[in-house]
Amino acid sequence: MTIEDDVMIAAGTTVPSGVVKSGVLALSRTKMRTVKDYFYKHFKN
């Protein structure tokens, strides 16, 4: 992976591979999904 100079990477963005060219804003957003009862499955009392 190469990230050139003068690049901004948005909060929460993952850059998995490749080249991010100079002067760009890199951002990736995925559709939000929810997992029903996740909290209760992993944090039972």
mmCIF file as gemmi writes it, N, C-alpha and C atoms, coordinates in Angstrom:
data_model
loop_
_atom_site.group_PDB
_atom_site.id
_atom_site.type_symbol
_atom_site.label_atom_id
_atom_site.label_alt_id
_atom_site.label_comp_id
_atom_site.label_asym_id
_atom_site.label_entity_id
_atom_site.label_seq_id
_atom_site.pdbx_PDB_ins_code
_atom_site.Cartn_x
_atom_site.Cartn_y
_atom_site.Cartn_z
_atom_site.occupancy
_atom_site.B_iso_or_equiv
_atom_site.pdbx_formal_charge
_atom_site.auth_seq_id
_atom_site.auth_asym_id
_atom_site.pdbx_PDB_model_num
ATOM 1 N N . MET Axp A 1 ? 0.84 -1.156 0 1 0 ? 1 A 1
ATOM 2 C CA . MET Axp A 1 ? 0 0 0 1 0 ? 1 A 1
ATOM 3 C C . MET Axp A 1 ? 0.892 1.228 0 1 0 ? 1 A 1
ATOM 4 N N . THR Axp A 2 ? 0.457 2.217 -0.763 1 0 ? 2 A 1
ATOM 5 C CA . THR Axp A 2 ? 1.183 3.476 -0.805 1 0 ? 2 A 1
ATOM 6 C C . THR Axp A 2 ? 0.209 4.621 -0.608 1 0 ? 2 A 1
ATOM 7 N N . ILE Axp A 3 ? 0.513 5.481 0.348 1 0 ? 3 A 1
ATOM 8 C CA . ILE Axp A 3 ? -0.268 6.698 0.549 1 0 ? 3 A 1
ATOM 9 C C . ILE Axp A 3 ? 0.688 7.852 0.28 1 0 ? 3 A 1
ATOM 10 N N . GLU Axp A 4 ? 0.413 8.566 -0.812 1 0 ? 4 A 1
ATOM 11 C CA . GLU Axp A 4 ? 1.286 9.667 -1.198 1 0 ? 4 A 1
ATOM 12 C C . GLU Axp A 4 ? 1.1 10.863 -0.265 1 0 ? 4 A 1
ATOM 13 N N . ASP Axp A 5 ? 1.916 11.896 -0.474 1 0 ? 5 A 1
ATOM 14 C CA . ASP Axp A 5 ? 1.849 13.112 0.34 1 0 ? 5 A 1
ATOM 15 C C . ASP Axp A 5 ? 0.553 13.879 0.091 1 0 ? 5 A 1
ATOM 16 N N . ASP Axp A 6 ? 0.198 14.728 1.059 1 0 ? 6 A 1
ATOM 17 C CA . ASP Axp A 6 ? -0.946 15.638 0.948 1 0 ? 6 A 1
ATOM 18 C C . ASP Axp A 6 ? -2.259 14.908 0.703 1 0 ? 6 A 1
ATOM 19 N N . VAL Axp A 7 ? -2.506 13.85 1.481 1 0 ? 7 A 1
ATOM 20 C CA . VAL Axp A 7 ? -3.726 13.051 1.394 1 0 ? 7 A 1
ATOM 21 C C . VAL Axp A 7 ? -4.494 13.207 2.695 1 0 ? 7 A 1
ATOM 22 N N . MET Axp A 8 ? -5.81 13.253 2.593 1 0 ? 8 A 1
ATOM 23 C CA . MET Axp A 8 ? -6.659 13.223 3.784 1 0 ? 8 A 1
ATOM 24 C C . MET Axp A 8 ? -7.457 11.937 3.735 1 0 ? 8 A 1
ATOM 25 N N . ILE Axp A 9 ? -7.486 11.228 4.866 1 0 ? 9 A 1
ATOM 26 C CA . ILE Axp A 9 ? -8.254 9.991 4.976 1 0 ? 9 A 1
ATOM 27 C C . ILE Axp A 9 ? -9.329 10.241 6.019 1 0 ? 9 A 1
ATOM 28 N N . ALA Axp A 10 ? -10.586 10.08 5.612 1 0 ? 10 A 1
ATOM 29 C CA . ALA Axp A 10 ? -11.719 10.379 6.481 1 0 ? 10 A 1
ATOM 30 C C . ALA Axp A 10 ? -11.766 9.426 7.674 1 0 ? 10 A 1
ATOM 31 N N . ALA Axp A 11 ? -12.301 9.919 8.777 1 0 ? 11 A 1
ATOM 32 C CA . ALA Axp A 11 ? -12.452 9.112 9.989 1 0 ? 11 A 1
ATOM 33 C C . ALA Axp A 11 ? -13.266 7.862 9.679 1 0 ? 11 A 1
ATOM 34 N N . GLY Axp A 12 ? -12.808 6.732 10.176 1 0 ? 12 A 1
ATOM 35 C CA . GLY Axp A 12 ? -13.525 5.475 9.999 1 0 ? 12 A 1
ATOM 36 C C . GLY Axp A 12 ? -13.243 4.783 8.687 1 0 ? 12 A 1
ATOM 37 N N . THR Axp A 13 ? -12.401 5.365 7.85 1 0 ? 13 A 1
ATOM 38 C CA . THR Axp A 13 ? -12.099 4.788 6.543 1 0 ? 13 A 1
ATOM 39 C C . THR Axp A 13 ? -10.99 3.759 6.665 1 0 ? 13 A 1
ATOM 40 N N . THR Axp A 14 ? -11.156 2.655 5.985 1 0 ? 14 A 1
ATOM 41 C CA . THR Axp A 14 ? -10.122 1.638 5.883 1 0 ? 14 A 1
ATOM 42 C C . THR Axp A 14 ? -9.602 1.633 4.456 1 0 ? 14 A 1
ATOM 43 N N . VAL Axp A 15 ? -8.303 1.759 4.301 1 0 ? 15 A 1
ATOM 44 C CA . VAL Axp A 15 ? -7.682 1.705 2.982 1 0 ? 15 A 1
ATOM 45 C C . VAL Axp A 15 ? -7.003 0.342 2.893 1 0 ? 15 A 1
ATOM 46 N N . PRO Axp A 16 ? -7.63 -0.631 2.217 1 0 ? 16 A 1
ATOM 47 C CA . PRO Axp A 16 ? -7.133 -1.997 2.25 1 0 ? 16 A 1
ATOM 48 C C . PRO Axp A 16 ? -5.885 -2.252 1.405 1 0 ? 16 A 1
ATOM 49 N N . SER Axp A 17 ? -5.753 -1.568 0.288 1 0 ? 17 A 1
ATOM 50 C CA . SER Axp A 17 ? -4.596 -1.8 -0.577 1 0 ? 17 A 1
ATOM 51 C C . SER Axp A 17 ? -4.577 -0.764 -1.683 1 0 ? 17 A 1
ATOM 52 N N . GLY Axp A 18 ? -3.519 -0.787 -2.458 1 0 ? 18 A 1
ATOM 53 C CA . GLY Axp A 18 ? -3.432 0.092 -3.611 1 0 ? 18 A 1
ATOM 54 C C . GLY Axp A 18 ? -2.666 1.362 -3.322 1 0 ? 18 A 1
ATOM 55 N N . VAL Axp A 19 ? -2.921 2.362 -4.154 1 0 ? 19 A 1
ATOM 56 C CA . VAL Axp A 19 ? -2.228 3.639 -4.061 1 0 ? 19 A 1
ATOM 57 C C . VAL Axp A 19 ? -3.253 4.739 -3.872 1 0 ? 19 A 1
ATOM 58 N N . VAL Axp A 20 ? -3.031 5.586 -2.879 1 0 ? 20 A 1
ATOM 59 C CA . VAL Axp A 20 ? -3.857 6.772 -2.683 1 0 ? 20 A 1
ATOM 60 C C . VAL Axp A 20 ? -3.015 7.935 -3.187 1 0 ? 20 A 1
ATOM 61 N N . LYS Axp A 21 ? -3.474 8.552 -4.26 1 0 ? 21 A 1
ATOM 62 C CA . LYS Axp A 21 ? -2.705 9.601 -4.937 1 0 ? 21 A 1
ATOM 63 C C . LYS Axp A 21 ? -2.714 10.919 -4.167 1 0 ? 21 A 1
ATOM 64 N N . SER Axp A 22 ? -1.704 11.723 -4.403 1 0 ? 22 A 1
ATOM 65 C CA . SER Axp A 22 ? -1.565 13.035 -3.754 1 0 ? 22 A 1
ATOM 66 C C . SER Axp A 22 ? -2.78 13.911 -3.999 1 0 ? 22 A 1
ATOM 67 N N . GLY Axp A 23 ? -3.171 14.656 -2.959 1 0 ? 23 A 1
ATOM 68 C CA . GLY Axp A 23 ? -4.207 15.657 -3.08 1 0 ? 23 A 1
ATOM 69 C C . GLY Axp A 23 ? -5.631 15.163 -2.958 1 0 ? 23 A 1
ATOM 70 N N . VAL Axp A 24 ? -5.838 13.879 -2.709 1 0 ? 24 A 1
ATOM 71 C CA . VAL Axp A 24 ? -7.209 13.36 -2.668 1 0 ? 24 A 1
ATOM 72 C C . VAL Axp A 24 ? -7.728 13.24 -1.24 1 0 ? 24 A 1
ATOM 73 N N . LEU Axp A 25 ? -9.043 13.127 -1.144 1 0 ? 25 A 1
ATOM 74 C CA . LEU Axp A 25 ? -9.709 12.755 0.101 1 0 ? 25 A 1
ATOM 75 C C . LEU Axp A 25 ? -10.175 11.324 -0.092 1 0 ? 25 A 1
ATOM 76 N N . ALA Axp A 26 ? -9.683 10.411 0.722 1 0 ? 26 A 1
ATOM 77 C CA . ALA Axp A 26 ? -10.084 9.004 0.638 1 0 ? 26 A 1
ATOM 78 C C . ALA Axp A 26 ? -11.154 8.752 1.685 1 0 ? 26 A 1
ATOM 79 N N . LEU Axp A 27 ? -12.291 8.22 1.248 1 0 ? 27 A 1
ATOM 80 C CA . LEU Axp A 27 ? -13.326 7.868 2.209 1 0 ? 27 A 1
ATOM 81 C C . LEU Axp A 27 ? -14.077 6.649 1.734 1 0 ? 27 A 1
ATOM 82 N N . SER Axp A 28 ? -14.484 5.871 2.689 1 0 ? 28 A 1
ATOM 83 C CA . SER Axp A 28 ? -15.291 4.699 2.377 1 0 ? 28 A 1
ATOM 84 C C . SER Axp A 28 ? -16.354 4.591 3.45 1 0 ? 28 A 1
ATOM 85 N N . ARG Axp A 29 ? -17.519 4.378 3.012 1 0 ? 29 A 1
ATOM 86 C CA . ARG Axp A 29 ? -18.638 4.215 3.933 1 0 ? 29 A 1
ATOM 87 C C . ARG Axp A 29 ? -19.436 3.015 3.461 1 0 ? 29 A 1
ATOM 88 N N . THR Axp A 30 ? -19.786 2.191 4.381 1 0 ? 30 A 1
ATOM 89 C CA . THR Axp A 30 ? -20.641 1.065 4.036 1 0 ? 30 A 1
ATOM 90 C C . THR Axp A 30 ? -22.008 1.302 4.633 1 0 ? 30 A 1
ATOM 91 N N . LYS Axp A 31 ? -22.97 0.64 4.079 1 0 ? 31 A 1
ATOM 92 C CA . LYS Axp A 31 ? -24.319 0.754 4.604 1 0 ? 31 A 1
ATOM 93 C C . LYS Axp A 31 ? -24.338 0.231 6.035 1 0 ? 31 A 1
ATOM 94 N N . MET Axp A 32 ? -24.961 0.995 6.923 1 0 ? 32 A 1
ATOM 95 C CA . MET Axp A 32 ? -25.051 0.546 8.312 1 0 ? 32 A 1
ATOM 96 C C . MET Axp A 32 ? -25.922 -0.694 8.404 1 0 ? 32 A 1
ATOM 97 N N . ARG Axp A 33 ? -25.498 -1.612 9.235 1 0 ? 33 A 1
ATOM 98 C CA . ARG Axp A 33 ? -26.325 -2.775 9.506 1 0 ? 33 A 1
ATOM 99 C C . ARG Axp A 33 ? -26.38 -2.977 11.004 1 0 ? 33 A 1
ATOM 100 N N . THR Axp A 34 ? -27.405 -3.628 11.474 1 0 ? 34 A 1
ATOM 101 C CA . THR Axp A 34 ? -27.539 -3.9 12.899 1 0 ? 34 A 1
ATOM 102 C C . THR Axp A 34 ? -27.583 -5.406 13.106 1 0 ? 34 A 1
ATOM 103 N N . VAL Axp A 35 ? -27.097 -5.834 14.254 1 0 ? 35 A 1
ATOM 104 C CA . VAL Axp A 35 ? -27.112 -7.246 14.622 1 0 ? 35 A 1
ATOM 105 C C . VAL Axp A 35 ? -27.989 -7.361 15.86 1 0 ? 35 A 1
ATOM 106 N N . LYS Axp A 36 ? -29.134 -7.964 15.675 1 0 ? 36 A 1
ATOM 107 C CA . LYS Axp A 36 ? -30.126 -8.056 16.743 1 0 ? 36 A 1
ATOM 108 C C . LYS Axp A 36 ? -29.568 -8.788 17.965 1 0 ? 36 A 1
ATOM 109 N N . ASP Axp A 37 ? -29.785 -8.238 19.128 1 0 ? 37 A 1
ATOM 110 C CA . ASP Axp A 37 ? -29.415 -8.817 20.427 1 0 ? 37 A 1
ATOM 111 C C . ASP Axp A 37 ? -27.923 -9.075 20.612 1 0 ? 37 A 1
ATOM 112 N N . TYR Axp A 38 ? -27.067 -8.425 19.826 1 0 ? 38 A 1
ATOM 113 C CA . TYR Axp A 38 ? -25.623 -8.622 19.935 1 0 ? 38 A 1
ATOM 114 C C . TYR Axp A 38 ? -25.137 -8.347 21.355 1 0 ? 38 A 1
ATOM 115 N N . PHE Axp A 39 ? -25.552 -7.231 21.905 1 0 ? 39 A 1
ATOM 116 C CA . PHE Axp A 39 ? -25.125 -6.859 23.248 1 0 ? 39 A 1
ATOM 117 C C . PHE Axp A 39 ? -25.481 -7.94 24.256 1 0 ? 39 A 1
ATOM 118 N N . TYR Axp A 40 ? -26.711 -8.426 24.2 1 0 ? 40 A 1
ATOM 119 C CA . TYR Axp A 40 ? -27.179 -9.395 25.169 1 0 ? 40 A 1
ATOM 120 C C . TYR Axp A 40 ? -26.499 -10.76 25.023 1 0 ? 40 A 1
ATOM 121 N N . LYS Axp A 41 ? -26.08 -11.101 23.826 1 0 ? 41 A 1
ATOM 122 C CA . LYS Axp A 41 ? -25.375 -12.369 23.598 1 0 ? 41 A 1
ATOM 123 C C . LYS Axp A 41 ? -23.956 -12.339 24.168 1 0 ? 41 A 1
ATOM 124 N N . HIS Axp A 42 ? -23.338 -11.171 24.158 1 0 ? 42 A 1
ATOM 125 C CA . HIS Axp A 42 ? -21.93 -11.08 24.546 1 0 ? 42 A 1
ATOM 126 C C . HIS Axp A 42 ? -21.693 -10.47 25.923 1 0 ? 42 A 1
ATOM 127 N N . PHE Axp A 43 ? -22.709 -9.848 26.515 1 0 ? 43 A 1
ATOM 128 C CA . PHE Axp A 43 ? -22.529 -9.177 27.787 1 0 ? 43 A 1
ATOM 129 C C . PHE Axp A 43 ? -23.639 -9.549 28.759 1 0 ? 43 A 1
ATOM 130 N N . LYS Axp A 44 ? -23.9 -10.832 28.878 1 0 ? 44 A 1
ATOM 131 C CA . LYS Axp A 44 ? -24.931 -11.288 29.825 1 0 ? 44 A 1
ATOM 132 C C . LYS Axp A 44 ? -24.441 -11.064 31.248 1 0 ? 44 A 1
ATOM 133 N N . ASN Axp A 45 ? -25.38 -10.881 32.144 1 0 ? 45 A 1
ATOM 134 C CA . ASN Axp A 45 ? -25.033 -10.762 33.57 1 0 ? 45 A 1
ATOM 135 C C . ASN Axp A 45 ? -24.949 -12.124 34.199 1 0 ? 45 A 1
